[in-house]
Structure formats: structure tokens, C-alpha cells
Amino acid sequence: VCTRYRKRWAIETVFRDLKDVLHLQNCHARSLKAQFNHILACLEVYQFFQAAFPTHSIQAAQQQFLSLHRSSALNTQAFLACVA
């Protein structure tokens, strides 16, 4: 019973992260193909965060990724301003 519950709990936490952090439920697409693509994109981002930040929760991985992206985007903009 405990083994089954642990497996089920892992599935529940993945769905919770997909809904809360990656906004799986916010798909407003009407076509089946667009809905499938939205779900697939959420799953791919979830997998990327797990691989890129294995010691972080999905929410912490998302925040870390965004902070790294923002700082690199600012550095790129500053560099381009200096070059131009």
C-alpha cells in the first residue's frame, strides 16, 4: 500500500507543478491539436527544469531560469548599446 501511495503521490505532485507553476490549465485553445501542443510544451518545460536544475523544485527552477535569462538579456542589451 505504501509503495502504491508513493507512486501515486509522485504523479499528483507532477500534475500540481504542471498546473500551478507551468500553467497547464490556462490553455484557451479550442482545437485538439493546439491543446495537445500546449500539454506537450508544459511537459517538455517540466522535463527541462528537472534536467537543468536537479536539486531544485520546479518552482525554484523556474525562478532560477528566469533570473539567469533576465541577467543575460540585460548583459546582451548593454553590450549591444556599447557596440552601436
C-alpha positions in Angstrom: 0.0 0.0 0.0 2.8 2.4 0.9 4.6 1.8 -2.4 1.5 2.4 -4.4 0.8 5.6 -2.4 4.3 6.9 -3.1 3.9 6.3 -6.8 0.5 8.0 -6.8 1.9 10.9 -4.8 4.7 11.4 -7.3 2.1 11.6 -10.1 0.0 14.1 -8.1 3.0 16.4 -7.4 3.9 16.4 -11.1 0.3 17.4 -12.0 0.3 20.0 -9.3 3.5 21.5 -10.6 2.2 21.4 -14.2 -0.9 23.3 -13.1 0.5 25.7 -10.6 3.9 26.6 -11.9 3.7 25.9 -15.6 0.0 26.9 -16.0 -1.2 23.8 -17.7 -4.8 24.7 -17.0 -4.5 28.1 -18.7 -4.9 26.7 -22.2 -7.6 28.6 -24.1 -7.2 26.7 -27.3 -10.2 25.1 -28.9 -8.7 22.7 -31.3 -7.5 19.3 -30.1 -4.1 19.8 -31.8 -3.5 23.1 -30.1 -4.4 21.6 -26.7 -2.1 18.7 -27.3 0.7 21.1 -28.2 0.1 23.1 -25.0 0.2 20.0 -22.9 3.3 18.7 -24.7 5.1 22.1 -24.2 4.3 22.1 -20.5 5.7 18.5 -20.1 8.8 19.5 -22.1 9.4 22.5 -19.9 8.9 20.4 -16.8 11.5 17.9 -18.1 13.9 20.6 -18.9 13.7 22.2 -15.5 14.2 18.8 -13.9 17.3 18.1 -16.0 18.8 21.6 -15.8 18.1 22.1 -12.1 18.0 18.6 -10.5 18.4 19.9 -6.9 15.6 22.5 -7.2 11.9 22.2 -7.0 10.1 23.1 -10.3 9.1 26.5 -8.9 12.6 27.2 -7.8 14.0 26.0 -11.1 11.6 28.3 -12.9 12.7 31.3 -10.8 16.4 30.4 -11.3 16.0 30.1 -15.0 14.1 33.4 -15.3 16.7 35.2 -13.2 19.5 33.8 -15.3 17.7 34.7 -18.5 16.9 38.3 -17.3 20.5 38.9 -16.4 21.9 37.5 -19.6 19.3 39.6 -21.6 20.3 42.7 -19.7 24.0 42.0 -20.4 23.3 41.4 -24.1 21.4 44.7 -24.3 24.2 46.6 -22.5 26.8 45.0 -24.8 24.8 45.9 -28.0 24.4 49.5 -26.7 28.2 49.8 -26.2 29.0 48.4 -29.7 26.5 50.5 -31.6 
